Amino acid sequence: MDMIFGRNKEEHPEPIKAEVQGEVPTWLQGILLRNGPGMHTIGDTTYNHWFDGLALLHSFTFKNGEVYYRSKYLQSDTYNCNIEANRIVVSEFGTMAYPDPCKNIFSKAFSYLSHTIPEFTDNCLINIMKTGDDFYATSETNFIRKINPQTLETLEKVDYSKYVAVNVATSHPHYDSAGNVLNMGTSIVDKGRTKYIMFKIPPSVPEKEKKKSCFKHLEVVCSIPSRSLLHPSYYHSFGITENYIIFVEQPFKLDIVKMATAYIRGVNWASCLSYHKEDKTWFHFVDKKTKKEVSTKFYSDAMVFFHHINAYEEDGHIIFDLIAYTDNSLYEMFYLKKLTEVFEENKLTSMPTCKRFVVPLQYNKDAEVGSNLVTLPSTATAVKEKDGSIYCQPEILCEGIELPRINYDYNGKTYKYVFATEVQWSPVPTKIVKLNTQTKEMLHWGENHCWPSEPIFVPSPDAREEDDGAYLLCMQSPHYSGISHSSVYPLLQCLCCSLCFTGDHEFGYRCYWTSEELILTGRDDMIGEYSSQKTIGFVICSPRKHTCYLCSCILQKVNSKKLSWV
C-alpha cells in the first residue's frame, strides 16, 4: 500500500477534459472542489502520517454535459518553505520537523524555543469553506488560505487568532439560511482559562466597509469552559439544529504540557492526544438566540468520534446522530508505516458505530430518579440521576460506516437519509452506503479492489424529495485500468460508463460543490491517494432511483438490522 498512499502526486494546473461514457444530467452545472494530501516526500525527508502531506487541490467542472479536471498544490507558506529547503522544515501534527544538522547551535536553540509555544502550519489540507463569495482551504489550525475556485490559485492567508482568541479550529463549519458561517475553536490557557469558542462569520460586510474583510465582523456566539484547564477535548466537528448548537466534549484529550514540550522530547504533537476511557462524554447545548448554554448537565459513556451526521428538534427533544468508536485507533491506522501493511493486517480495534442520542431539553422536573425522560419512540434513553444530571444512552442505527453526508438542505432539520462509505474493521472505504435512518435499511455500492471517496449529494433543481438529486464520487483502483461489467457487484458496473481521467491523480479528503451561486463542501474522506497510473472513474448516481445516471444499473439493498453486508 506504500505505492498507493506514500507517492507524491503530480499536479495538473491546466484543465483535462474527461471522457464521458454515458450522459451527465443536464441540470448538473458547477464545480466540485476537493482537498487532501498529495506530497509526502520532500528531498530525503518523509512525513510520518498520511494526514500530514502537503495539500493538493482538485476541481471538476461540469458544464453542458462536459467535465474538466485540474489540480494544483496549495502554495502555502509551509509548501514554499519545504520546497525551498528541499526538506520538511515545518512541523505537522504527526511529523515534527527539526533543524538541519548542518545548522549552528544558535539556530538549533532558537528552533527549540519557538516550538514551546508553536505557530502551527498553514498546510490547509482538510476541507474547503465558503464565506460570502470567497473560498478557503482549511485544516484544524488557526490558519486558512483563500483560493480561486476557477484556477485553484492560492491567495492570502487568514489567521483566525487575529479576530477571535482561538489556537485551533474545526474544518467542519456549518452554514445557516442567511449565509453565515458557524464554526468552533479552542482557546488554550487564555487569561488563565481554556475554553471552546463558537463564532459566526457574516457572508458580507456593510457597504461603507466593502474593502474590509468579513472576518473583521466575526462575532463570538458563546464560549464553554473546558472541564480541564490543561486537557481540553479534541473535536473534529459539531452539530446544529434550528435553535441550538451542539458540542460534544469527548474524553479524547490534548495534553497541553506534553504539547509544549513535544519538540524538546523528540515526539510529535499527535502523541499528546490520549483517550481517557474512564471519563464521561459531556453534551453541551447552546441556545442560538440567548447565546447561553442549557444549564442541565447531559452525559454519556466514554467514546471517540470525529463526525456529526445531523441533528434536529422534536417535541422538546434534541436528536443528534454521530459516528463513534470505543478507542482512538482510527488516527493510528493512517501512519504511513501502518499503511504499508496489507489491508487485512491493518485493522481497527473498534468498529465505527452510527449512534442516535435523544436528549430531552423539556421534561418533568419532578420525574423520579432513575426514570427515562425520553418520550419519543426510540430505544435511546435519558435517565435522571440523583444530582440532577441526565445519563444518555444511544439508539444504534447501524455499524461500519464513516464519512457521512446528507442533503444539506435538511441540515438541522428532521431528515431520513445518510450517504456514507463503508469501512467496517478497515480504515479504508470499500463501498458507498445509503442509510435510511427511519427503517435502518441500507443500499450498498462497491467492487473488489476499488475504493470510493466520500459521496457528495447534489439536490436536483426541482427536487421534491430529500433524496432527489445525484451524488458524486471518485472510484479509484491500483489494479485496474477499468472496471469489468462482469463485476460481482452489479452496482459498480456504472463505473464503466462514467467519467474517466487517465493519469496519476489523487482526489483528496473533502469537497465543495458549486453550481453557479451554490457550493457544496465535503470533508476529509480518507480516499485521496488511492490512485495509480490507471484510469480513474468518477461516478454520478441517483440515490432516489437507486441507479447510476450514466448507465441505469441498480443499487443493492441490505437490511442493516441483520448486518448482512453485501
N, C-alpha and C positions, 0 to 999 in steps of 0.2 A: 504493500500500500504506500510505501515511501515514494514511489514514482508517481503516484496519483496526488498525494497530499503535499509533498515537500518540494515539488518542482516549481521554479519560477515561471510565471505566465507571461507570454508576450502580449503587449497592448496593441490595439488596432484603432488608432485615433481617427482613421478615415472610415466612412460607412461601408459595410459589406452587405450586399443585397442577398437576402435569403432565397433559397429555392423553396417555393411554396408548393407543397404536394397536397392538393385539396383546395379548399376555399376558405379564406378568412372572412368572418362575419362582417358585413358591410358597415355595421354600426360601430365596430371596434376601431376607433381612431384615437391615437395618442401615443404616449411614450411610457414604456416600462423601464424604470431605473433600478439597478441592482448595485449592491455594495458588498465587499468582502475581501478577505486576504488574497494577495496574488503573488507576493515575493517573500520567500522565507530565507534565502541565502544571499548575502552581500559580501563579496570578496571571499575571504576564508571563514567568515562567521555565519552562523545559522541560528535562527530563532528556536527556542525550545518548544513553544506551543503554537498550535495552528492559529489560534485567535490573535497571535502577535504579528502575523505577516502584514506587510505594507499594503495599504488599501488600494484596491483596483475597482474602478467604477465601470459600470456597463449600462448601455441603453439599447432598447429595442423600440424602434419607431414603426408604428402601424399607420399606414395611410393608403386609402383606396385599394385595399387588398394586397398591398406590398409591405414587406417588412425589412428594415435595415438594422444592422447591429454595429455597434462600435464600443471600444473600451479604452480606458486611459487611467494611468496611475494618478492617484491624488497627489498633487505636488505640495505636500505638507512640509513644514519645517523639518519634521522628522525624516521624511523621504529625502529631502535635499541634503541634510547633514550626513545621513548614512551614505548616500551615493557619492558625495564629495569625498568622504573619508575612505570609501570603498570597504567599509566595515560597519557593524552595528555599533553606533555610538550613543543612541537614545534608548533608554530602558523602556520595556513594555511590561505588562502585568506578569507575564510568565517568563520573561527574559531580562536579567539585569545586565546592563552594559557597563564595562569597566574601562579605565584609561588604557591607551596603547602602552604596552610595556616599555616602549622607547621614550615615553614622555618623562620629564624630570619629576623630582619629588614634590615640587611645589604644585604642579598641575594635578598630580595624584591627590595631594592633600585637599585641594580645592574641590575636586570631584567628590570626595568622601563627605566633605562638609555640606555641599549643595544637595546631596541626596538625603540628608537628615530630614529636611522638610522639602520633599521633591516637587519639582514642577513637572506635571505629567505630560505625556506625549500628546501631539495633535494628529496622530495617525488615526483618523476617524474612519473606521472600517466596518461599523456595525449596521448603520441604518441611513436613511435619507429622510430629512424633515422639511416640511413646507411651512414657511412663515410669510403670510401675505403672498406676494408674487415671487418670493425668493426661496431657494432650495439650499439645504445644508447637509453635508456629510457629518454624521455624528458617531460618537462612541460613548464610553461611560466616564470620561474625564470632564473637566470643566471647559474643554475646547471643542468648538465645532468649526467646520470650514465651509464657506459659501462656495457653490459650484454653479456653472452654467449648464442647465439640463439639456440644452441642444448640443453643445460641443464637448461637454464634460470638463471644460477648463476650470482649474482651481482659482478661486478668488480670495477675498480677505478672510483672515482668521478672527473668530469672535471668542472672547473669554467670558464665560458666564459670570465668573467671580467679580468682574468689574461692575456688574449690575445687581447681583444677589450673592450673599455670603455662602457659596457652596464650593466644596472641593471636588466633588464628583456629582454626576447627574445621570439619570437613566437615558437610554437611547430609544425608549418606547413612549413618546409623548402621546397625548390624546388631543383631539380637535373637537371643539364644541360647534354648535349651529351658527354662531356668529363668526367663526373662523379663528377664534383664539386658540393658541397652543397652550395646553396644560402639561406641566412637567414637574418632576421632583428631583431634589438633590440633597446631599448630606453636608452639613456644616460641622466640621470636626474641631472640637475644643475651641470654639469661637467665644471669647469672653467667658471662658470657664464652663461653657456648655457645648454639648454635642446634640444636634437636633436634625430632624428631617424637615426640609422646607418645600412646600408646594407653591409653585409660582405660575403666573399666566403671562403669555407674550401676545400682545394685540396684533392683528393682521395688518394694521396700517397706523399711521400717525396723523395728528391734526394737520390740516392743510398748511398752516403757517410754519410747521416744523417738518416739512417734507424732506429736507436734507438730512434730518436726524434719523438715527437707527431706531427701529421699533423696539430694540432691546432697552433703549433709554426709558421706555414707558412700561417696562416689565413690572408686574405687580405681585407682591407676595400675598398669597391667598391665606396661608396658615403655616404654622410650624408646630411640630410634635417633638417633645423632648425624647431623646434616646433613653431607653431603660438603663443604659450603661454609658458612662462618660467616655471610657476608653475602648469599648467594644460595641460599636454601632452595627446594626444589621446590614447585611448586603441585600440589595434588591435590584432586580433587572426590569421590573415593570410594576404597574399599579392599575387599579380599576376605577371606573366612574359609572355613576347612574345619573338619572336626570337631576337629582338633588344632592348627591353625595360623592365624595372622593374616598376611595377605599385604599388603605395602605396596610399591608401585612408585614409585621415586624417578626421575621423568622429568626430562629436561633442559629443561623448560618452567619457568623460574625467576623468582622475585621478587627484584628488586634492592632491598635494604633501604636503602642510602644514597640511591638515587633516590626511594624511597618517603618517606623522612624529609624530603626537600627538594622534593617534588612541589608542595606548596601554594605555596611561595615562587617556584617556577619556572613556575607557572601551568599545570600539566598535571594530569591525573587519575591515580589510583593504578593504573588498568589499564595505563597506558603504562609502568609499571615492571615489567611482565611481559615476558619475552623468551624466545624459543626458541633454544637452542644446539644446532643440528643436528650440530655436530662432536663433541658429547659422547655418552656412553653412557647407556642406561637401566638402572638397577640394581634388582634384585629382592631384597626383604628378607622373610624368613620367621621369625615369632616363635612359639615353642612356647608354647601356652596354659598348659601345666602347669608348665614350668620358668621361664616368663616371660623366656626368653633367646632371642636371635637365633641362627639357624643360622649357623655360622661360615664355611661355604663361600660364596664370592662368585659370584653369578649375575648375568649382564648380557645385554643385547640392544642392537640398534641404536637410535639416537635416534628417538623418536616422541612424539606428544602424544595424550593420551587423557583422557577425562572419566569414562566409565562402565565399571566392572567389571560383568560379567554374572553369573557364578557361578564356583565353584571346588570341587574335591573331591580326594580322595586315592585312589590306586590302585596297588597293588604297589610301594610305595616311591617313588612319584612324586606330585607335586602338579600337577594340571591346572587351569589357570585361563584363563577367556575374558574378553576385553575388546574394546572398540571403539576403534580407534586411527586417527590421522591422521599425515601426513608434515609438517604445519605447523600453525600456530595460527590459521588463517583463520576457523574457526568462530565464535569470540568476536567477531571484527571484523565479521562479517556482520550482527550484531544492533545496531549503532549505528543510531539512528533515521534518520539521513540515508541510510544504505545501504538501509534497509527501504522507503524511498520509491521506490527504483528498481524497475523491472519485474523480475519473478522471473528472467527469462532473463538479465538483466544483473547480477544479484546472485548470483554463482556462487562456490562453494567452490573452492579451488585444490587440495584434497586430498579424495578420496572416503573416507568412513568405512569402515573395514575391520574385520570381525569376526575377531580373531586368537585362536588357541588355543596357549598355551605349555604344554609338558610338561617339568617340571623334576624331575630325578632327585635326591631327597634321599638315597636309599640307592643307592650304586653302588660298583663295584670300584675301590678307591683305587689299585690297581696298573694300572689301564687306561692304555693308551698315549696319549700326547699326540696330539690330532687325532682321536681316536675319538669316535663318537657314543654317549653314555651312555644314551639313551632306549631302553628295551626294550619299550615298549608299541607296538601297531600304530598309528602316526601318522606323518605327514610332518614333524611338528615335530622339531627336533633340539636336542641339548645337547652341545656339543663341548668336550672338555677342553683347556685352554690350558697353556702351559709353566709359568706362575706358579701353577697350581692352580685358577684361576678357570674358570668354565664359561660358554661363549658360547651363548646360546639363540636359536633361530630358530623362528618360529611356523608352525603349520598355518593356512591361510586357510579359514575356514568359509563366509564369504560377504562381499559388499560392499554398501554402500548402505543400511545400517540404523542407527538410533540409538534412544535412549530405551528400552533393553531392560528387560523384566520377565520374571520366571519365577514358577512356582508356589513361593511362599516356603517351603512345607513341604519342598522339595527344596534349600533353600539350604545350601551347604556339603557337599552330597551328590552322588552320581552323578545326572545329570539328562539330559533329552532335548530339552526344548522351550524356545525363546525366543520371547516375544511382544514386538514392537517396532514402530517406524514406519519407513517407507521414506523416505529423504531424498536419496540419491544426490548429485548435484552442487549441489543447492539446500539451504539450511539449513532450508527449510520442509517439514514432513512432508506427504506426499501420499497414502500408503497405510498400511494396517496389514499387518504381516507375522507369520506363524508359521513359525519356522525349526526344522527337525528337525536337531539338531547331529550326529546319527549318520549320517543319509543325505544331509544338506545339501539336502534338498527344502524348498521354501518355498510357503506359501499366501499369496496377496495379496488385499487388500481395499481398493478405492479408487474414486473417481469424480472427474471433472474439476471443478475449482474448488471442491473440498471438502477440508478439512484436518482430519485426525483428531488427537485427543490421544493421549497415551501410554496403551496398553491395560492396564487393571488386572485381573489374574487373581484370581478368587474361586473356590476349590475348592468343589464341592458337598459337603454334609454326609456323604454315603455314598460319596465318591469312592474308586474302586479303582485308577484310572489317573492318571498325572501330569497329563494334560490334561482330566480330567473335572471340568467346572465351567463358569464363564462368565467372559468378560472384558468390562469396562465401559469405554466410551469416549465422548467427545463428538465429534460431527461438526459442523463449522461452515462456513458459506459466506457470502461477501459479496454473492453474486449471486442466490441462490435463496431463496425462502421455503419451499421443499420440494424433494424430490428425485424426479425422474420415474422411473416403473417402466420407461421405455424406455431407461434408462441403458446406456451402453456396457459398464459393469462390473456384471454381474448381482449380484455380491456385495453391492453397496451398495444394492440395491433395498430391503433390510430397513430402511433409514433411513425409508422412507415409513410404516412400521408400527412405529415405536419410540416414544420419548418426545419430546414437543415442548414447548418453552418459548419463547413469543413475547416479544421484547423485546431490550434491549441487554445481553447477557451476555458475560462473559469467564471462562473456566474454569481459567486458571492453569497452573502448571508441574506440580506434584506432588500426589499424593493419598494418602489413607489410608482404607481400608475398615474399618468397624466393624460386626460383626454381633453384637449383644448384647455379649459379652465380647471379641470379636475386632475388631481394627482393622488395616487393611492400608494401607500408605502408598505413595505414588508419589514421583515426582521431577520436576525442572523440565523439563517436556516441550516447551517452546518453542511451545506451541499457544495459550496463554492468550488472545490478543487477536483471534483470527480470528472475530470476530462483528460483526454489523451489526444494523440494525433489521429483522431477519428471524427466521424460525423456526429454532431450534437443535435438532438431533437428538441424542438420547442412545441409543446402541446397546448391546444386550445380546446377546452371541454365545456359542455353544457351540463352543469350539475343538476339542473331541474329535469332535463330529458334523459339524464344518465347516459349521454352519448358524447362522442367526440365530434366537434363542429366540422372536422376535416374529413371524416370518413363514416360517421354514424355508428361506430361499434359500441357495444353495450357494456356498462359497468356491472360488476358482480356485487351481489347483496350478501351481507353477513349479519347475523344477529349477535351483537356484542355480549348479550347476556350469557350466551353459550361459549364465548371466547373461541369460536371456531374460525380461526384466521384462515384466509384464503392462501 
